[in-house]
């Protein structure tokens, strides 16, 4: 499992993402990170079925168009 980001690295990444999609399109709330950590693959369901918390992202980013996606890649 990956280590959580330190505060400086976390702030740097947040700032870079905010420049691309805006502050209103980024969240790091625990409830959002948990909700977006699972998909419909069997692996996600296995974690949940075993009572374990699936790995979560440091940030959830919402984009409004394909150029924002291209800029992130």
C-alpha positions in Angstrom: 0.0 0.0 0.0 1.3 3.5 -0.8 2.3 6.0 1.9 0.2 9.1 2.4 1.6 12.3 0.9 3.4 14.6 3.2 1.8 18.0 3.7 4.1 19.9 1.3 3.7 17.4 -1.5 0.0 17.3 -1.0 -0.3 21.1 -1.2 1.9 21.2 -4.3 -0.2 18.6 -6.1 -3.5 20.3 -5.0 -2.2 23.7 -6.4 -1.2 22.2 -9.7 -4.6 20.5 -10.1 -6.5 23.6 -9.1 -4.7 25.6 -11.8 -6.1 23.1 -14.3 -9.7 22.4 -13.1 -10.3 25.0 -10.4 -10.7 24.6 -6.6 -14.4 23.8 -6.9 -13.6 20.7 -8.9 -11.2 19.1 -6.4 -12.1 17.3 -3.1 -10.1 15.6 -0.5 -13.0 14.9 1.9 -12.8 11.4 3.5 -16.4 10.6 2.5 -15.7 11.5 -1.2 -12.5 9.5 -1.2 -14.2 6.4 0.1 -17.2 6.8 -2.3 -14.9 7.1 -5.3 -12.5 4.3 -4.3 -14.8 1.5 -5.4 -15.9 0.6 -8.9 -17.7 -2.4 -10.3 -14.7 -4.6 -10.5 -14.5 -7.7 -8.4 -11.4 -6.4 -6.5 -13.3 -3.5 -5.1 -16.1 -5.7 -4.0 -13.7 -8.2 -2.4 -12.2 -5.5 -0.2 -15.6 -4.4 0.9 -17.0 -7.9 1.4 -14.0 -8.7 3.7 -14.7 -5.7 5.8 -11.6 -3.9 4.7 -11.3 -0.3 3.5 -10.2 -0.1 -0.2 -7.2 2.0 -1.0 -8.3 5.6 -1.6 -6.9 8.5 -3.7 -5.4 11.6 -2.1 -7.7 13.8 -4.2 -10.8 13.4 -6.3 -10.8 15.6 -9.4 -13.8 16.4 -11.6 -13.2 17.7 -15.1 -15.7 19.4 -17.3 -14.1 18.8 -20.7 -11.6 16.6 -22.5 -8.9 19.4 -22.7 -8.7 19.3 -18.9 -8.0 15.6 -19.1 -5.4 16.0 -21.8 -3.7 18.7 -19.8 -3.4 16.4 -16.7 -1.8 13.6 -18.8 
